[in-house]
Amino acid sequence: MSPQQDVKLHGAALDATELAAWRGFLRTHARMIRELSADLERAHGMPLSSYEVLLVLANAPDERMRMAELAESVLLSPSGITRLVDRLVNDGLVEKSRCVADRRGWYAVLSDRGRDRLDEARVTHIAGVKARFHDHVTPDEQLVLAAVWERLLTGAEDDAAPACG
């Protein structure tokens, strides 16, 4: 199919280049997430979602975060983050503490054991990211991709901002 030919998607049209770029992004993301998670499971018995929670907590002030903010940071629903954090609590990787200002709210707090497991898993994760991504993309291409991702994220944030009136 040439770039000039259109592909119909639900009444809208994408040309072949647009479709290839979009599908390539989706397929690449899905494959990399699946493979990185399998690496972490195999080496550390930890899925990528758990690793991401530990990483976000490690980078948060005082290594703690309100559950709702944590859910937003790792792109999970409130119920999804509750189930995941409860598993991490059971594994001794995270602790939960009440929010003093709002007795209904809870913090997820990185435990010492969680920090140690994160440090171990980080080596595996970074090696996987380098092998699957950075080794296949030049530094100049990485700069372009970083700029594109930032522009797309900034545009999405702008779209979600309420209009002033």
VMD Tcl script that builds the backbone (N, CA, C; Angstrom):
set m [mol new atoms 495]
animate dup $m
set s [atomselect $m all]
$s set {name element resname resid chain x y z} {
  {N N MET 1 A 0.854 -1.171 0.000}
  {CA C MET 1 A 0.000 0.000 0.000}
  {C C MET 1 A 0.899 1.233 0.000}
  {N N SER 2 A 0.633 2.155 -0.873}
  {CA C SER 2 A 1.446 3.370 -0.939}
  {C C SER 2 A 0.956 4.377 0.096}
  {N N PRO 3 A 1.846 5.329 0.504}
  {CA C PRO 3 A 1.427 6.341 1.481}
  {C C PRO 3 A 0.242 7.180 1.017}
  {N N GLN 4 A 0.008 7.209 -0.295}
  {CA C GLN 4 A -1.103 8.009 -0.790}
  {C C GLN 4 A -2.449 7.316 -0.592}
  {N N GLN 5 A -2.440 5.991 -0.426}
  {CA C GLN 5 A -3.691 5.277 -0.229}
  {C C GLN 5 A -4.170 5.472 1.204}
  {N N ASP 6 A -5.460 5.618 1.356}
  {CA C ASP 6 A -6.033 5.806 2.677}
  {C C ASP 6 A -6.550 4.486 3.230}
  {N N VAL 7 A -6.475 4.352 4.537}
  {CA C VAL 7 A -7.047 3.216 5.244}
  {C C VAL 7 A -8.187 3.771 6.081}
  {N N LYS 8 A -9.379 3.215 5.890}
  {CA C LYS 8 A -10.549 3.700 6.620}
  {C C LYS 8 A -10.610 3.050 7.996}
  {N N LEU 9 A -10.738 3.887 9.015}
  {CA C LEU 9 A -10.915 3.426 10.386}
  {C C LEU 9 A -12.120 4.132 10.971}
  {N N HIS 10 A -13.204 3.414 11.110}
  {CA C HIS 10 A -14.415 3.978 11.711}
  {C C HIS 10 A -14.803 5.308 11.058}
  {N N GLY 11 A -14.779 5.348 9.758}
  {CA C GLY 11 A -15.224 6.532 9.045}
  {C C GLY 11 A -14.147 7.580 8.846}
  {N N ALA 12 A -13.049 7.530 9.582}
  {CA C ALA 12 A -11.947 8.468 9.404}
  {C C ALA 12 A -10.862 7.773 8.587}
  {N N ALA 13 A -9.997 8.548 8.007}
  {CA C ALA 13 A -8.970 7.975 7.153}
  {C C ALA 13 A -7.580 8.280 7.694}
  {N N LEU 14 A -6.727 7.270 7.683}
  {CA C LEU 14 A -5.303 7.435 7.932}
  {C C LEU 14 A -4.594 6.946 6.689}
  {N N ASP 15 A -3.570 7.687 6.273}
  {CA C ASP 15 A -2.820 7.154 5.140}
  {C C ASP 15 A -1.897 6.055 5.662}
  {N N ALA 16 A -1.284 5.328 4.750}
  {CA C ALA 16 A -0.491 4.157 5.131}
  {C C ALA 16 A 0.669 4.527 6.054}
  {N N THR 17 A 1.276 5.681 5.841}
  {CA C THR 17 A 2.384 6.106 6.695}
  {C C THR 17 A 1.895 6.413 8.103}
  {N N GLU 18 A 0.780 7.126 8.204}
  {CA C GLU 18 A 0.202 7.423 9.525}
  {C C GLU 18 A -0.162 6.139 10.259}
  {N N LEU 19 A -0.785 5.227 9.547}
  {CA C LEU 19 A -1.190 3.967 10.145}
  {C C LEU 19 A 0.026 3.152 10.578}
  {N N ALA 20 A 1.057 3.088 9.743}
  {CA C ALA 20 A 2.269 2.338 10.088}
  {C C ALA 20 A 2.952 2.941 11.311}
  {N N ALA 21 A 2.994 4.266 11.404}
  {CA C ALA 21 A 3.614 4.921 12.560}
  {C C ALA 21 A 2.825 4.619 13.829}
  {N N TRP 22 A 1.517 4.729 13.757}
  {CA C TRP 22 A 0.679 4.497 14.930}
  {C C TRP 22 A 0.734 3.030 15.361}
  {N N ARG 23 A 0.518 2.124 14.414}
  {CA C ARG 23 A 0.543 0.701 14.756}
  {C C ARG 23 A 1.937 0.274 15.232}
  {N N GLY 24 A 2.967 0.814 14.610}
  {CA C GLY 24 A 4.328 0.492 15.030}
  {C C GLY 24 A 4.576 0.913 16.464}
  {N N PHE 25 A 4.118 2.109 16.826}
  {CA C PHE 25 A 4.239 2.585 18.202}
  {C C PHE 25 A 3.528 1.640 19.159}
  {N N LEU 26 A 2.272 1.286 18.861}
  {CA C LEU 26 A 1.485 0.421 19.742}
  {C C LEU 26 A 2.103 -0.971 19.871}
  {N N ARG 27 A 2.506 -1.555 18.739}
  {CA C ARG 27 A 3.076 -2.904 18.762}
  {C C ARG 27 A 4.406 -2.922 19.505}
  {N N THR 28 A 5.228 -1.905 19.268}
  {CA C THR 28 A 6.527 -1.835 19.932}
  {C C THR 28 A 6.353 -1.664 21.433}
  {N N HIS 29 A 5.469 -0.763 21.832}
  {CA C HIS 29 A 5.213 -0.553 23.258}
  {C C HIS 29 A 4.738 -1.849 23.913}
  {N N ALA 30 A 3.754 -2.506 23.328}
  {CA C ALA 30 A 3.200 -3.727 23.906}
  {C C ALA 30 A 4.274 -4.809 24.021}
  {N N ARG 31 A 5.071 -4.974 22.989}
  {CA C ARG 31 A 6.114 -6.006 23.015}
  {C C ARG 31 A 7.167 -5.703 24.071}
  {N N MET 32 A 7.619 -4.451 24.129}
  {CA C MET 32 A 8.657 -4.103 25.098}
  {C C MET 32 A 8.151 -4.256 26.529}
  {N N ILE 33 A 6.945 -3.843 26.802}
  {CA C ILE 33 A 6.380 -3.981 28.147}
  {C C ILE 33 A 6.278 -5.459 28.512}
  {N N ARG 34 A 5.790 -6.261 27.584}
  {CA C ARG 34 A 5.650 -7.701 27.829}
  {C C ARG 34 A 7.020 -8.342 28.113}
  {N N GLU 35 A 8.030 -8.000 27.311}
  {CA C GLU 35 A 9.350 -8.595 27.475}
  {C C GLU 35 A 10.061 -8.087 28.730}
  {N N LEU 36 A 9.947 -6.801 29.025}
  {CA C LEU 36 A 10.569 -6.264 30.238}
  {C C LEU 36 A 9.924 -6.866 31.487}
  {N N SER 37 A 8.616 -7.048 31.458}
  {CA C SER 37 A 7.932 -7.660 32.587}
  {C C SER 37 A 8.372 -9.115 32.751}
  {N N ALA 38 A 8.513 -9.830 31.634}
  {CA C ALA 38 A 8.962 -11.235 31.701}
  {C C ALA 38 A 10.376 -11.316 32.279}
  {N N ASP 39 A 11.252 -10.388 31.905}
  {CA C ASP 39 A 12.610 -10.355 32.466}
  {C C ASP 39 A 12.565 -10.213 33.982}
  {N N LEU 40 A 11.756 -9.263 34.460}
  {CA C LEU 40 A 11.662 -9.016 35.898}
  {C C LEU 40 A 11.027 -10.197 36.632}
  {N N GLU 41 A 10.027 -10.801 36.031}
  {CA C GLU 41 A 9.384 -11.977 36.633}
  {C C GLU 41 A 10.392 -13.119 36.765}
  {N N ARG 42 A 11.122 -13.362 35.677}
  {CA C ARG 42 A 12.080 -14.461 35.652}
  {C C ARG 42 A 13.204 -14.251 36.672}
  {N N ALA 43 A 13.757 -13.070 36.702}
  {CA C ALA 43 A 14.931 -12.805 37.540}
  {C C ALA 43 A 14.590 -12.464 38.982}
  {N N HIS 44 A 13.411 -11.849 39.214}
  {CA C HIS 44 A 13.115 -11.316 40.549}
  {C C HIS 44 A 11.729 -11.677 41.071}
  {N N GLY 45 A 10.947 -12.430 40.284}
  {CA C GLY 45 A 9.597 -12.769 40.710}
  {C C GLY 45 A 8.713 -11.543 40.867}
  {N N MET 46 A 8.990 -10.525 40.044}
  {CA C MET 46 A 8.299 -9.235 40.175}
  {C C MET 46 A 7.830 -8.762 38.790}
  {N N PRO 47 A 6.523 -8.515 38.628}
  {CA C PRO 47 A 6.080 -7.959 37.345}
  {C C PRO 47 A 6.486 -6.493 37.211}
  {N N LEU 48 A 6.465 -6.010 35.993}
  {CA C LEU 48 A 6.840 -4.623 35.717}
  {C C LEU 48 A 5.976 -3.641 36.494}
  {N N SER 49 A 4.699 -3.937 36.684}
  {CA C SER 49 A 3.822 -3.024 37.420}
  {C C SER 49 A 4.299 -2.846 38.864}
  {N N SER 50 A 4.764 -3.905 39.499}
  {CA C SER 50 A 5.303 -3.803 40.861}
  {C C SER 50 A 6.596 -3.002 40.868}
  {N N TYR 51 A 7.459 -3.263 39.894}
  {CA C TYR 51 A 8.708 -2.519 39.775}
  {C C TYR 51 A 8.416 -1.017 39.638}
  {N N GLU 52 A 7.443 -0.669 38.801}
  {CA C GLU 52 A 7.104 0.737 38.585}
  {C C GLU 52 A 6.606 1.394 39.859}
  {N N VAL 53 A 5.805 0.689 40.647}
  {CA C VAL 53 A 5.322 1.242 41.917}
  {C C VAL 53 A 6.500 1.493 42.848}
  {N N LEU 54 A 7.401 0.527 42.970}
  {CA C LEU 54 A 8.575 0.700 43.831}
  {C C LEU 54 A 9.433 1.862 43.353}
  {N N LEU 55 A 9.613 1.985 42.039}
  {CA C LEU 55 A 10.427 3.064 41.473}
  {C C LEU 55 A 9.796 4.434 41.741}
  {N N VAL 56 A 8.493 4.547 41.534}
  {CA C VAL 56 A 7.799 5.811 41.786}
  {C C VAL 56 A 7.909 6.189 43.260}
  {N N LEU 57 A 7.723 5.218 44.148}
  {CA C LEU 57 A 7.842 5.499 45.578}
  {C C LEU 57 A 9.268 5.905 45.945}
  {N N ALA 58 A 10.256 5.254 45.352}
  {CA C ALA 58 A 11.654 5.583 45.649}
  {C C ALA 58 A 11.983 7.015 45.256}
  {N N ASN 59 A 11.309 7.529 44.248}
  {CA C ASN 59 A 11.569 8.884 43.762}
  {C C ASN 59 A 10.648 9.937 44.375}
  {N N ALA 60 A 9.708 9.511 45.191}
  {CA C ALA 60 A 8.764 10.438 45.832}
  {C C ALA 60 A 9.398 11.032 47.093}
  {N N PRO 61 A 8.977 12.236 47.478}
  {CA C PRO 61 A 9.465 12.805 48.741}
  {C C PRO 61 A 9.196 11.848 49.907}
  {N N ASP 62 A 10.202 11.609 50.706}
  {CA C ASP 62 A 10.115 10.697 51.854}
  {C C ASP 62 A 9.722 9.271 51.453}
  {N N GLU 63 A 9.887 8.940 50.176}
  {CA C GLU 63 A 9.569 7.609 49.643}
  {C C GLU 63 A 8.144 7.183 49.985}
  {N N ARG 64 A 7.222 8.147 49.916}
  {CA C ARG 64 A 5.815 7.890 50.223}
  {C C ARG 64 A 4.950 8.674 49.251}
  {N N MET 65 A 3.741 8.153 49.029}
  {CA C MET 65 A 2.819 8.816 48.118}
  {C C MET 65 A 1.402 8.399 48.472}
  {N N ARG 66 A 0.491 9.358 48.338}
  {CA C ARG 66 A -0.927 9.024 48.535}
  {C C ARG 66 A -1.347 8.032 47.464}
  {N N MET 67 A -2.238 7.148 47.842}
  {CA C MET 67 A -2.650 6.072 46.940}
  {C C MET 67 A -3.216 6.610 45.624}
  {N N ALA 68 A -4.024 7.660 45.683}
  {CA C ALA 68 A -4.617 8.213 44.461}
  {C C ALA 68 A -3.536 8.771 43.544}
  {N N GLU 69 A -2.544 9.450 44.100}
  {CA C GLU 69 A -1.444 9.988 43.291}
  {C C GLU 69 A -0.605 8.865 42.701}
  {N N LEU 70 A -0.388 7.820 43.480}
  {CA C LEU 70 A 0.370 6.664 43.004}
  {C C LEU 70 A -0.357 5.998 41.837}
  {N N ALA 71 A -1.672 5.838 41.959}
  {CA C ALA 71 A -2.467 5.242 40.879}
  {C C ALA 71 A -2.305 6.038 39.598}
  {N N GLU 72 A -2.371 7.354 39.717}
  {CA C GLU 72 A -2.226 8.216 38.547}
  {C C GLU 72 A -0.820 8.116 37.957}
  {N N SER 73 A 0.183 8.024 38.798}
  {CA C SER 73 A 1.569 7.966 38.335}
  {C C SER 73 A 1.883 6.692 37.575}
  {N N VAL 74 A 1.266 5.585 37.960}
  {CA C VAL 74 A 1.563 4.312 37.298}
  {C C VAL 74 A 0.426 3.858 36.379}
  {N N LEU 75 A -0.519 4.753 36.136}
  {CA C LEU 75 A -1.608 4.512 35.189}
  {C C LEU 75 A -2.470 3.302 35.557}
  {N N LEU 76 A -2.855 3.241 36.828}
  {CA C LEU 76 A -3.777 2.203 37.289}
  {C C LEU 76 A -5.014 2.865 37.885}
  {N N SER 77 A -6.095 2.115 37.907}
  {CA C SER 77 A -7.312 2.601 38.556}
  {C C SER 77 A -7.101 2.580 40.068}
  {N N PRO 78 A -7.923 3.315 40.819}
  {CA C PRO 78 A -7.807 3.248 42.282}
  {C C PRO 78 A -7.916 1.820 42.818}
  {N N SER 79 A -8.834 1.027 42.279}
  {CA C SER 79 A -8.951 -0.357 42.764}
  {C C SER 79 A -7.745 -1.182 42.341}
  {N N GLY 80 A -7.220 -0.922 41.148}
  {CA C GLY 80 A -6.036 -1.643 40.682}
  {C C GLY 80 A -4.816 -1.352 41.534}
  {N N ILE 81 A -4.620 -0.082 41.914}
  {CA C ILE 81 A -3.465 0.257 42.748}
  {C C ILE 81 A -3.636 -0.314 44.146}
  {N N THR 82 A -4.865 -0.351 44.649}
  {CA C THR 82 A -5.111 -0.925 45.973}
  {C C THR 82 A -4.722 -2.401 45.989}
  {N N ARG 83 A -5.153 -3.154 44.978}
  {CA C ARG 83 A -4.806 -4.584 44.906}
  {C C ARG 83 A -3.294 -4.775 44.792}
  {N N LEU 84 A -2.652 -3.975 43.941}
  {CA C LEU 84 A -1.206 -4.111 43.741}
  {C C LEU 84 A -0.447 -3.744 45.015}
  {N N VAL 85 A -0.791 -2.633 45.633}
  {CA C VAL 85 A -0.111 -2.225 46.867}
  {C C VAL 85 A -0.355 -3.248 47.972}
  {N N ASP 86 A -1.552 -3.803 48.054}
  {CA C ASP 86 A -1.816 -4.834 49.062}
  {C C ASP 86 A -0.896 -6.043 48.856}
  {N N ARG 87 A -0.656 -6.433 47.601}
  {CA C ARG 87 A 0.279 -7.541 47.332}
  {C C ARG 87 A 1.699 -7.155 47.755}
  {N N LEU 88 A 2.089 -5.906 47.459}
  {CA C LEU 88 A 3.428 -5.448 47.844}
  {C C LEU 88 A 3.570 -5.362 49.359}
  {N N VAL 89 A 2.495 -4.992 50.049}
  {CA C VAL 89 A 2.503 -4.982 51.517}
  {C C VAL 89 A 2.682 -6.408 52.035}
  {N N ASN 90 A 1.940 -7.356 51.473}
  {CA C ASN 90 A 2.060 -8.761 51.876}
  {C C ASN 90 A 3.466 -9.306 51.652}
  {N N ASP 91 A 4.144 -8.795 50.620}
  {CA C ASP 91 A 5.509 -9.222 50.317}
  {C C ASP 91 A 6.553 -8.454 51.128}
  {N N GLY 92 A 6.096 -7.476 51.923}
  {CA C GLY 92 A 7.010 -6.695 52.751}
  {C C GLY 92 A 7.785 -5.627 51.998}
  {N N LEU 93 A 7.336 -5.288 50.783}
  {CA C LEU 93 A 8.050 -4.314 49.954}
  {C C LEU 93 A 7.529 -2.896 50.145}
  {N N VAL 94 A 6.309 -2.780 50.612}
  {CA C VAL 94 A 5.648 -1.493 50.819}
  {C C VAL 94 A 4.898 -1.563 52.137}
  {N N GLU 95 A 4.756 -0.426 52.780}
  {CA C GLU 95 A 3.930 -0.305 53.977}
  {C C GLU 95 A 2.841 0.719 53.678}
  {N N LYS 96 A 1.744 0.615 54.397}
  {CA C LYS 96 A 0.678 1.608 54.273}
  {C C LYS 96 A 0.596 2.366 55.587}
  {N N SER 97 A 0.400 3.680 55.461}
  {CA C SER 97 A 0.208 4.487 56.669}
  {C C SER 97 A -0.919 5.480 56.416}
  {N N ARG 98 A -1.623 5.798 57.471}
  {CA C ARG 98 A -2.745 6.741 57.385}
  {C C ARG 98 A -2.228 8.142 57.120}
  {N N CYS 99 A -2.988 8.886 56.380}
  {CA C CYS 99 A -2.713 10.303 56.158}
  {C C CYS 99 A -3.258 11.062 57.367}
  {N N VAL 100 A -2.387 11.775 58.056}
  {CA C VAL 100 A -2.795 12.491 59.263}
  {C C VAL 100 A -3.793 13.599 58.929}
  {N N ALA 101 A -3.575 14.295 57.822}
  {CA C ALA 101 A -4.448 15.415 57.451}
  {C C ALA 101 A -5.838 14.946 57.031}
  {N N ASP 102 A -5.920 13.756 56.443}
  {CA C ASP 102 A -7.197 13.228 55.963}
  {C C ASP 102 A -7.281 11.779 56.416}
  {N N ARG 103 A -7.987 11.518 57.490}
  {CA C ARG 103 A -8.024 10.181 58.087}
  {C C ARG 103 A -8.583 9.118 57.135}
  {N N ARG 104 A -9.228 9.545 56.055}
  {CA C ARG 104 A -9.730 8.574 55.080}
  {C C ARG 104 A -8.647 8.141 54.113}
  {N N GLY 105 A -7.587 8.972 53.975}
  {CA C GLY 105 A -6.555 8.703 52.981}
  {C C GLY 105 A -5.423 7.827 53.503}
  {N N TRP 106 A -4.755 7.170 52.594}
  {CA C TRP 106 A -3.638 6.299 52.920}
  {C C TRP 106 A -2.419 6.670 52.077}
  {N N TYR 107 A -1.257 6.466 52.649}
  {CA C TYR 107 A 0.004 6.574 51.928}
  {C C TYR 107 A 0.544 5.170 51.682}
  {N N ALA 108 A 1.180 4.992 50.538}
  {CA C ALA 108 A 2.022 3.825 50.301}
  {C C ALA 108 A 3.443 4.297 50.565}
  {N N VAL 109 A 4.197 3.525 51.333}
  {CA C VAL 109 A 5.542 3.907 51.752}
  {C C VAL 109 A 6.497 2.777 51.393}
  {N N LEU 110 A 7.587 3.111 50.732}
  {CA C LEU 110 A 8.593 2.116 50.364}
  {C C LEU 110 A 9.279 1.590 51.629}
  {N N SER 111 A 9.348 0.289 51.782}
  {CA C SER 111 A 10.021 -0.311 52.936}
  {C C SER 111 A 11.498 -0.521 52.614}
  {N N ASP 112 A 12.293 -0.824 53.633}
  {CA C ASP 112 A 13.711 -1.120 53.412}
  {C C ASP 112 A 13.870 -2.320 52.481}
  {N N ARG 113 A 13.055 -3.323 52.699}
  {CA C ARG 113 A 13.112 -4.508 51.829}
  {C C ARG 113 A 12.714 -4.155 50.395}
  {N N GLY 114 A 11.714 -3.283 50.253}
  {CA C GLY 114 A 11.304 -2.840 48.920}
  {C C GLY 114 A 12.417 -2.090 48.209}
  {N N ARG 115 A 13.135 -1.252 48.947}
  {CA C ARG 115 A 14.254 -0.506 48.368}
  {C C ARG 115 A 15.345 -1.471 47.892}
  {N N ASP 116 A 15.625 -2.490 48.704}
  {CA C ASP 116 A 16.634 -3.482 48.319}
  {C C ASP 116 A 16.209 -4.249 47.071}
  {N N ARG 117 A 14.945 -4.688 47.032}
  {CA C ARG 117 A 14.440 -5.422 45.855}
  {C C ARG 117 A 14.448 -4.539 44.620}
  {N N LEU 118 A 14.102 -3.258 44.788}
  {CA C LEU 118 A 14.149 -2.324 43.667}
  {C C LEU 118 A 15.572 -2.197 43.138}
  {N N ASP 119 A 16.535 -2.059 44.030}
  {CA C ASP 119 A 17.930 -1.933 43.601}
  {C C ASP 119 A 18.383 -3.161 42.813}
  {N N GLU 120 A 17.973 -4.346 43.245}
  {CA C GLU 120 A 18.313 -5.573 42.521}
  {C C GLU 120 A 17.637 -5.608 41.150}
  {N N ALA 121 A 16.354 -5.296 41.121}
  {CA C ALA 121 A 15.575 -5.379 39.887}
  {C C ALA 121 A 15.967 -4.291 38.895}
  {N N ARG 122 A 16.434 -3.166 39.396}
  {CA C ARG 122 A 16.800 -2.047 38.520}
  {C C ARG 122 A 17.883 -2.457 37.524}
  {N N VAL 123 A 18.836 -3.265 37.959}
  {CA C VAL 123 A 19.913 -3.725 37.077}
  {C C VAL 123 A 19.321 -4.506 35.901}
  {N N THR 124 A 18.404 -5.403 36.191}
  {CA C THR 124 A 17.742 -6.204 35.158}
  {C C THR 124 A 16.929 -5.316 34.223}
  {N N HIS 125 A 16.169 -4.391 34.804}
  {CA C HIS 125 A 15.306 -3.516 34.000}
  {C C HIS 125 A 16.125 -2.630 33.064}
  {N N ILE 126 A 17.160 -2.005 33.597}
  {CA C ILE 126 A 17.980 -1.122 32.766}
  {C C ILE 126 A 18.674 -1.907 31.651}
  {N N ALA 127 A 19.156 -3.102 31.966}
  {CA C ALA 127 A 19.784 -3.929 30.928}
  {C C ALA 127 A 18.775 -4.267 29.830}
  {N N GLY 128 A 17.538 -4.571 30.223}
  {CA C GLY 128 A 16.499 -4.876 29.238}
  {C C GLY 128 A 16.140 -3.675 28.381}
  {N N VAL 129 A 16.047 -2.503 28.988}
  {CA C VAL 129 A 15.732 -1.280 28.239}
  {C C VAL 129 A 16.850 -0.984 27.243}
  {N N LYS 130 A 18.080 -1.106 27.693}
  {CA C LYS 130 A 19.211 -0.851 26.789}
  {C C LYS 130 A 19.221 -1.842 25.624}
  {N N ALA 131 A 19.056 -3.127 25.929}
  {CA C ALA 131 A 19.112 -4.154 24.886}
  {C C ALA 131 A 17.962 -4.056 23.889}
  {N N ARG 132 A 16.775 -3.702 24.380}
  {CA C ARG 132 A 15.607 -3.689 23.501}
  {C C ARG 132 A 15.340 -2.343 22.851}
  {N N PHE 133 A 15.898 -1.271 23.410}
  {CA C PHE 133 A 15.604 0.063 22.881}
  {C C PHE 133 A 16.871 0.820 22.503}
  {N N HIS 134 A 17.669 1.173 23.496}
  {CA C HIS 134 A 18.805 2.065 23.249}
  {C C HIS 134 A 19.831 1.483 22.284}
  {N N ASP 135 A 20.013 0.168 22.276}
  {CA C ASP 135 A 20.969 -0.442 21.353}
  {C C ASP 135 A 20.492 -0.392 19.900}
  {N N HIS 136 A 19.228 -0.058 19.677}
  {CA C HIS 136 A 18.655 -0.042 18.332}
  {C C HIS 136 A 18.319 1.364 17.843}
  {N N VAL 137 A 18.557 2.355 18.670}
  {CA C VAL 137 A 18.206 3.735 18.333}
  {C C VAL 137 A 19.442 4.604 18.589}
  {N N THR 138 A 19.827 5.376 17.585}
  {CA C THR 138 A 21.011 6.217 17.746}
  {C C THR 138 A 20.742 7.333 18.762}
  {N N PRO 139 A 21.800 7.923 19.306}
  {CA C PRO 139 A 21.604 9.058 20.213}
  {C C PRO 139 A 20.799 10.198 19.572}
  {N N ASP 140 A 21.033 10.475 18.303}
  {CA C ASP 140 A 20.255 11.527 17.626}
  {C C ASP 140 A 18.778 11.144 17.529}
  {N N GLU 141 A 18.492 9.884 17.222}
  {CA C GLU 141 A 17.100 9.425 17.164}
  {C C GLU 141 A 16.453 9.486 18.548}
  {N N GLN 142 A 17.228 9.183 19.593}
  {CA C GLN 142 A 16.701 9.272 20.945}
  {C C GLN 142 A 16.308 10.705 21.283}
  {N N LEU 143 A 17.117 11.673 20.860}
  {CA C LEU 143 A 16.773 13.080 21.081}
  {C C LEU 143 A 15.474 13.446 20.378}
  {N N VAL 144 A 15.327 12.982 19.139}
  {CA C VAL 144 A 14.101 13.259 18.382}
  {C C VAL 144 A 12.901 12.610 19.073}
  {N N LEU 145 A 13.031 11.345 19.456}
  {CA C LEU 145 A 11.923 10.658 20.122}
  {C C LEU 145 A 11.569 11.337 21.442}
  {N N ALA 146 A 12.565 11.704 22.222}
  {CA C ALA 146 A 12.298 12.377 23.495}
  {C C ALA 146 A 11.519 13.667 23.268}
  {N N ALA 147 A 11.899 14.421 22.239}
  {CA C ALA 147 A 11.199 15.671 21.927}
  {C C ALA 147 A 9.762 15.394 21.471}
  {N N VAL 148 A 9.580 14.355 20.669}
  {CA C VAL 148 A 8.238 14.004 20.194}
  {C C VAL 148 A 7.360 13.577 21.369}
  {N N TRP 149 A 7.870 12.694 22.240}
  {CA C TRP 149 A 7.071 12.233 23.384}
  {C C TRP 149 A 6.694 13.418 24.269}
  {N N GLU 150 A 7.639 14.319 24.508}
  {CA C GLU 150 A 7.355 15.482 25.348}
  {C C GLU 150 A 6.284 16.371 24.699}
  {N N ARG 151 A 6.401 16.576 23.403}
  {CA C ARG 151 A 5.413 17.404 22.694}
  {C C ARG 151 A 4.033 16.761 22.755}
  {N N LEU 152 A 3.979 15.434 22.576}
  {CA C LEU 152 A 2.689 14.748 22.641}
  {C C LEU 152 A 2.106 14.794 24.046}
  {N N LEU 153 A 2.937 14.604 25.059}
  {CA C LEU 153 A 2.448 14.661 26.440}
  {C C LEU 153 A 2.007 16.063 26.813}
  {N N THR 154 A 2.759 17.057 26.413}
  {CA C THR 154 A 2.390 18.445 26.698}
  {C C THR 154 A 1.082 18.796 25.998}
  {N N GLY 155 A 0.934 18.339 24.767}
  {CA C GLY 155 A -0.316 18.577 24.037}
  {C C GLY 155 A -1.498 17.914 24.712}
  {N N ALA 156 A -1.294 16.698 25.233}
  {CA C ALA 156 A -2.374 16.002 25.933}
  {C C ALA 156 A -2.754 16.744 27.209}
  {N N GLU 157 A -1.749 17.263 27.925}
  {CA C GLU 157 A -2.035 18.019 29.146}
  {C C GLU 157 A -2.775 19.300 28.822}
  {N N ASP 158 A -2.383 19.956 27.712}
  {CA C ASP 158 A -3.065 21.178 27.298}
  {C C ASP 158 A -4.519 20.898 26.945}
  {N N ASP 159 A -4.760 19.759 26.274}
  {CA C ASP 159 A -6.116 19.383 25.886}
  {C C ASP 159 A -6.985 19.111 27.108}
  {N N ALA 160 A -6.376 18.587 28.178}
  {CA C ALA 160 A -7.136 18.222 29.373}
  {C C ALA 160 A -7.366 19.406 30.318}
  {N N ALA 161 A -6.637 20.488 30.119}
  {CA C ALA 161 A -6.767 21.645 31.009}
  {C C ALA 161 A -8.111 22.324 30.783}
  {N N PRO 162 A -8.778 22.724 31.841}
  {CA C PRO 162 A -10.066 23.419 31.684}
  {C C PRO 162 A -9.860 24.769 31.038}
  {N N ALA 163 A -10.811 25.154 30.248}
  {CA C ALA 163 A -10.732 26.461 29.584}
  {C C ALA 163 A -11.035 27.558 30.604}
  {N N CYS 164 A -10.333 28.664 30.465}
  {CA C CYS 164 A -10.589 29.824 31.327}
  {C C CYS 164 A -11.757 30.600 30.744}
  {N N GLY 165 A -12.568 31.154 31.565}
  {CA C GLY 165 A -13.689 31.878 30.992}
  {C C GLY 165 A -14.203 32.870 31.840}
}
mol reanalyze $m
mol bondsrecalc $m
mol representation Tube
mol addrep $m
